[in-house]
Amino acid sequence: MELLRQLAFASDAVWLAIAGLSCWLFAGFCLVMERLRNHRRSVERLEKVGWVPWTPLFLASAVIGGGFLVTSLPVVLGNL
């Protein structure tokens, strides 16, 4: 309950840090999915390759998340 109260009154920098961390979590998911696609057992089975461009999604979410975290860093560290 206390965590919800703190999130309700959190500053914009804290929300930006949360968004940056969620972007990095999504980037990690994209990295795992690309690795699974590249290390599949049978190269000939093209019907299960997938169509999602994991590498550009990884790069975009990692850069955006890093920008969010760098932007929120001074305020978040100042509150410690």
N, C-alpha and C positions, 0 to 999 in steps of 0.2 A: 504494500500500500504506500509505503514511503517513497519507493522508486517512482510510482505513478505520480505522486505529488511533485517530486523533483522534476520529472519530465514535463509536467503541466506548466511549471514556471521556469523552464529552462530558457536560456538566451538563444539568440539566433546562431551564435557560434557553436553552441553545444549541438543544436540540430544539424548544423553543417558538418560537424565531426561525425555524427551518427550517420548522415548520408554518405560521407566519405568512407566510413567503415563498411557500410552496406555495399558500396560500389566495389570495394576491395574483396569482399566476400564473393560477390558475383564474378569478379575477375578470377578468383581462385577456382570457382566452379567451371568457368570457361576453360581454364588451363587444364583441369582434370578431364573435361570432355574432349578437348583436342588431343590429349595424350591417349585417351581410350580409342579415339578414331584412328590415330596413327599407328597404334600397336595392336590392331585387330589381327586375328589369326589368319584369316583367308582373304587375300587381296582380290581374288576372283569374285567374291560375293559382293557385288557392287550395290545390291538392293538395300543393304544395311549400312551404307556409308554415312548417310545423313546429308542434310543440305544446309545446316546452320553454319555460317562463317565464324567459327569460334575464335580464331586468331584476331580478326579486327574487333570483335566484341571484347576480347580480353584487353587489347591495347587501349581501346576507348574507355572502358570502365576503369582500368588502372590509372590512366592519366587524369580522368575526371575526378576519381576518388582521391588521388594524390593532391590535386589542386584544392579540393574541398578541405582536406586535412591540413594542408599548409596554410590555407586562408584562416582556418579556425584555431590554429596552434597558439598564437600569442594570447588569445583570450582564455582558452582552455587551460593553458599552463599558468596563466596569471591567477586563476581561481584556486590553484592548489595550495 
